[in-house]
Amino acid sequence: MSRLEIDQERCTGHGRCYSLAPSLFDSDEFGHAVLVPTHEINETDAWTAVQNCPEGAISFEP
């Protein structure tokens, strides 16, 4: 089972993840990333978010 996580302590709200992968990420009221509940993780979108997070706050295990 795939696992996608956000380290909320590292996230500063640049918004790249929810801009690049809106099916997986959204923002909270402060602009920090939150996961969108889903049963199926698009691996391409997950890796795009991991690679584009300036804080390295996103991790993905396929």
DSSP file (Angstrom, degrees, kcal/mol; ACC not computed):
  #  RESIDUE AA STRUCTURE BP1 BP2  ACC     N-H-->O    O-->H-N    N-H-->O    O-->H-N    TCO  KAPPA ALPHA  PHI   PSI    X-CA   Y-CA   Z-CA
    1    1 A M              0   0    0      0, 0.0     2,-0.1     0, 0.0    60,-0.0   0.000 360.0 360.0 360.0 132.4    0.0    0.0    0.0
    2    2 A S        -     0   0    0     60,-0.2     2,-0.4    39,-0.1    58,-0.0  -0.352 360.0-155.2 -71.2 150.9    1.4    3.4   -0.9
    3    3 A R  E     -A   61   0A   0     58,-2.7    58,-2.8    -2,-0.1     2,-0.4  -0.982  11.8-178.5-135.2 123.9    2.0    6.0    1.7
    4    4 A L  E     +A   60   0A   0     -2,-0.4     2,-0.3    56,-0.2    56,-0.2  -0.980  14.1 174.2-120.4 128.3    2.0    9.8    1.2
    5    5 A E  E     -A   59   0A   0     54,-2.6    54,-2.3    -2,-0.4     2,-0.4  -0.954  23.9-149.5-138.2 154.5    2.8   12.1    4.1
    6    6 A I  E     -A   58   0A   0     -2,-0.3     2,-1.1    52,-0.2    52,-0.2  -0.991  17.1-139.5-121.1 128.8    3.4   15.8    4.9
    7    7 A D    >>  -     0   0    0     50,-3.3     4,-1.6    -2,-0.4     3,-1.2  -0.771  17.2-165.2 -84.8 100.4    5.7   16.8    7.7
    8    8 A Q  T 34 S+     0   0    0     -2,-1.1    -1,-0.2     1,-0.3    49,-0.0   0.748  83.8  60.7 -62.6 -25.2    3.6   19.7    9.0
    9    9 A E  T 34 S+     0   0    0      1,-0.2    -1,-0.3    -3,-0.1    -2,-0.0   0.810 110.8  40.2 -71.3 -29.1    6.5   21.1   11.0
   10   10 A R  T <4 S+     0   0    0     -3,-1.2     2,-0.2    47,-0.1    -2,-0.2   0.734  91.7  99.9 -90.7 -25.4    8.5   21.6    7.8
   11   11 A C     <  +     0   0    0     -4,-1.6    21,-0.1    46,-0.2    -5,-0.0  -0.444  40.2 175.0 -68.4 127.5    5.8   22.9    5.6
   12   12 A T        -     0   0    0     -2,-0.2    -1,-0.1    19,-0.1    20,-0.1   0.357  53.3-103.3-113.9   2.5    5.8   26.7    5.2
   13   13 A G        +     0   0    0      1,-0.0    -2,-0.1    20,-0.0    19,-0.1   0.818  64.0 150.3  87.2  32.7    3.0   27.0    2.6
   14   14 A H        -     0   0    0      1,-0.1    18,-0.1    19,-0.0    -3,-0.0   0.843  47.8-142.3 -63.4 -31.4    4.8   27.6   -0.7
   15   15 A G     >  +     0   0    0     16,-0.1     4,-1.5    11,-0.1     5,-0.2   0.542  60.7 127.2  85.9   7.4    1.8   25.8   -2.3
   16   16 A R  H  > S+     0   0    0      1,-0.2     4,-2.7     2,-0.2     5,-0.3   0.897  71.4  54.5 -64.4 -38.1    3.7   24.0   -5.0
   17   17 A C  H  > S+     0   0    0      1,-0.2     4,-2.7     2,-0.2     8,-0.2   0.943 112.5  40.3 -63.3 -48.3    2.2   20.6   -4.0
   18   18 A Y  H  4 S+     0   0    0      1,-0.2    -1,-0.2     2,-0.2    -2,-0.2   0.705 116.5  51.7 -78.2 -16.0   -1.4   21.7   -4.3
   19   19 A S  H  < S+     0   0    0     -4,-1.5    -2,-0.2     2,-0.1    -1,-0.2   0.870 120.3  33.4 -77.8 -39.6   -0.7   23.7   -7.4
   20   20 A L  H  < S+     0   0    0     -4,-2.7    -2,-0.2     1,-0.2    -3,-0.2   0.757 134.0  25.1 -88.3 -26.7    1.0   20.8   -9.2
   21   21 A A    >X  +     0   0    0     -4,-2.7     3,-1.9    -5,-0.3     4,-1.9  -0.500  63.1 161.1-138.2  66.6   -1.0   17.9   -7.7
   22   22 A P  T 34 S+     0   0    0      0, 0.0    -1,-0.1     0, 0.0    -4,-0.1   0.671  73.4  66.2 -66.2 -15.4   -4.5   19.2   -6.7
   23   23 A S  T 34 S+     0   0    0      1,-0.1     3,-0.1    -3,-0.1    -5,-0.1   0.697 115.1  29.0 -75.3 -16.9   -5.9   15.6   -6.7
   24   24 A L  T <4 S+     0   0    0     -3,-1.9    12,-2.9    -7,-0.2     2,-0.3   0.677 121.0  43.7-111.9 -26.2   -3.6   14.8   -3.7
   25   25 A F  E  <  +B   35   0B   0     -4,-1.9     2,-0.3    10,-0.3    10,-0.2  -0.907  48.6 168.4-130.1 150.9   -3.1   18.1   -1.9
   26   26 A D  E     -B   34   0B   0      8,-2.6     8,-2.6    -2,-0.3     2,-0.3  -0.813  32.8-107.6-140.3-178.7   -5.1   21.1   -0.7
   27   27 A S  E     -B   33   0B   0     -2,-0.3     6,-0.2     6,-0.2     2,-0.1  -0.875  19.1-136.7-117.6 152.6   -4.4   24.0    1.7
   28   28 A D    >   -     0   0    0      4,-2.5     3,-1.8    -2,-0.3     6,-0.1  -0.254  48.7 -79.6 -89.7-172.7   -5.6   24.7    5.1
   29   29 A E  T 3  S+     0   0    0      1,-0.3    -1,-0.0     2,-0.1    -2,-0.0   0.633 132.8  49.9 -67.0 -12.4   -6.6   28.2    6.3
   30   30 A F  T 3  S-     0   0    0      2,-0.1    -1,-0.3     3,-0.0     3,-0.1   0.390 120.2-105.1-103.5   0.6   -3.0   29.2    6.8
   31   31 A G  S <  S+     0   0    0     -3,-1.8     2,-0.2     1,-0.3   -16,-0.1   0.488  75.5 137.9  88.2   3.8   -1.9   28.0    3.3
   32   32 A H        -     0   0    0      1,-0.1    -4,-2.5   -18,-0.1    -1,-0.3  -0.553  59.4 -98.5 -82.5 150.4   -0.1   24.9    4.6
   33   33 A A  E     +B   27   0B   0     -6,-0.2     2,-0.3    -2,-0.2    -6,-0.2  -0.364  39.5 179.9 -70.9 143.0   -0.5   21.7    2.6
   34   34 A V  E     -B   26   0B   0     -8,-2.6    -8,-2.6    -2,-0.1     2,-0.3  -0.971  31.5-106.7-135.2 152.2   -3.0   19.0    3.7
   35   35 A L  E     -B   25   0B   0     -2,-0.3   -10,-0.3   -10,-0.2   -11,-0.1  -0.576  24.9-131.1 -79.8 140.6   -3.7   15.7    2.0
   36   36 A V        -     0   0    0    -12,-2.9     2,-0.2    -2,-0.3    -1,-0.0  -0.793  34.2-108.5 -85.2 127.9   -6.9   15.2    0.1
   37   37 A P        +     0   0    0      0, 0.0     2,-0.3     0, 0.0    -1,-0.0  -0.406  57.3 154.1 -60.1 124.6   -8.6   11.9    1.2
   38   38 A T        -     0   0    0     -2,-0.2     3,-0.1     1,-0.1   -14,-0.0  -0.993  46.1-149.0-151.4 150.4   -8.2    9.4   -1.6
   39   39 A H  S    S+     0   0    0     -2,-0.3     2,-0.5     1,-0.2    -1,-0.1   0.648  90.5  50.6 -91.4 -18.1   -8.1    5.7   -2.0
   40   40 A E  S    S-     0   0    0      2,-0.0     2,-0.6     0, 0.0    -1,-0.2  -0.977  71.2-154.0-128.3 122.4   -5.8    5.8   -5.0
   41   41 A I        -     0   0    0     -2,-0.5     2,-0.8    -3,-0.1     3,-0.1  -0.838  16.0-136.0 -98.0 123.4   -2.5    7.8   -5.1
   42   42 A N     >  -     0   0    0     -2,-0.6     4,-2.3     1,-0.2     5,-0.2  -0.695  15.5-156.2 -74.9 111.4   -1.4    8.9   -8.5
   43   43 A E  H  > S+     0   0    0     -2,-0.8     4,-2.7     1,-0.2     5,-0.2   0.858  89.2  54.5 -63.0 -37.8    2.4    8.0   -8.3
   44   44 A T  H  > S+     0   0    0      1,-0.2     4,-2.1     2,-0.2    -1,-0.2   0.936 111.6  44.4 -62.1 -46.1    3.4   10.6  -10.9
   45   45 A D  H  > S+     0   0    0      2,-0.2     4,-2.2     1,-0.2    -2,-0.2   0.889 112.5  52.8 -65.0 -39.3    1.7   13.4   -9.0
   46   46 A A  H  X S+     0   0    0     -4,-2.3     4,-2.3     1,-0.2    -2,-0.2   0.936 111.2  45.2 -62.9 -46.6    3.1   12.2   -5.7
   47   47 A W  H  X S+     0   0    0     -4,-2.7     4,-2.5     1,-0.2    -1,-0.2   0.865 110.1  55.5 -66.3 -35.4    6.7   12.2   -7.0
   48   48 A T  H  X S+     0   0    0     -4,-2.1     4,-1.3    -5,-0.2    -1,-0.2   0.924 109.8  46.3 -60.5 -44.3    6.1   15.6   -8.7
   49   49 A A  H  X S+     0   0    0     -4,-2.2     4,-0.8     2,-0.2     3,-0.3   0.920 112.1  50.3 -64.6 -44.4    5.1   17.0   -5.3
   50   50 A V  H >< S+     0   0    0     -4,-2.3     3,-0.7     1,-0.2     8,-0.2   0.932 112.9  46.5 -58.3 -46.9    8.0   15.4   -3.5
   51   51 A Q  H 3< S+     0   0    0     -4,-2.5    -1,-0.2     1,-0.2    -2,-0.2   0.726 115.6  45.4 -71.5 -22.5   10.5   16.8   -6.0
   52   52 A N  H 3< S+     0   0    0     -4,-1.3    -1,-0.2    -3,-0.3    -2,-0.2   0.410  80.1 108.8-104.8   1.9    9.1   20.3   -6.0
   53   53 A C    X<  -     0   0    0     -4,-0.8     3,-1.0    -3,-0.7     5,-0.1  -0.703  55.0-157.5 -80.7 114.0    8.7   20.8   -2.2
   54   54 A P  T 3  S+     0   0    0      0, 0.0    -1,-0.2     0, 0.0    -4,-0.0   0.768  92.0  46.1 -65.3 -24.2   11.3   23.4   -1.3
   55   55 A E  T 3  S-     0   0    0     -3,-0.1    -2,-0.1     0, 0.0   -44,-0.0   0.573 104.9-124.9 -91.5 -10.4   11.3   22.3    2.4
   56   56 A G    <   +     0   0    0     -3,-1.0   -45,-0.1    -6,-0.1    -6,-0.1   0.852  64.3 141.9  67.4  33.3   11.4   18.5    1.7
   57   57 A A        +     0   0    0    -47,-0.1   -50,-3.3   -51,-0.1     2,-0.4   0.551  45.2  78.2 -85.6  -8.6    8.2   18.2    3.7
   58   58 A I  E     -A    6   0A   0    -52,-0.2     2,-0.4    -8,-0.2   -52,-0.2  -0.866  56.1-176.8-108.4 134.0    6.6   15.6    1.5
   59   59 A S  E     -A    5   0A   0    -54,-2.3   -54,-2.6    -2,-0.4     2,-0.4  -0.959   2.9-169.7-126.5 148.5    7.5   11.9    1.6
   60   60 A F  E     -A    4   0A   0     -2,-0.4   -56,-0.2   -56,-0.2   -58,-0.0  -0.995  10.0-174.5-141.0 130.7    6.1    9.1   -0.6
   61   61 A E  E      A    3   0A   0    -58,-2.8   -58,-2.7    -2,-0.4    -2,-0.0  -0.960 360.0 360.0-123.1 109.7    6.5    5.3   -0.4
   62   62 A P              0   0    0      0, 0.0   -60,-0.2     0, 0.0    -1,-0.1   0.511 360.0 360.0 -67.1 360.0    5.0    3.5   -3.3
